[in-house]
Amino acid sequence: MNNLAKILMLITYTTIWGGLLVSIMIALKINKNK
């Protein structure tokens, strides 16, 4: 259970940070276009 919990936490963290990075990149691109 501990290993599964750690893996799930890593996956959730990576997905959340990945989404944040993608959103920031998109926002920067939109700002540059304007």
Secondary structure, 3 states (H helix, E strand, C coil): CHHHHHHHHHHHHHHHHHHHHHHHHHHHHHHHHC
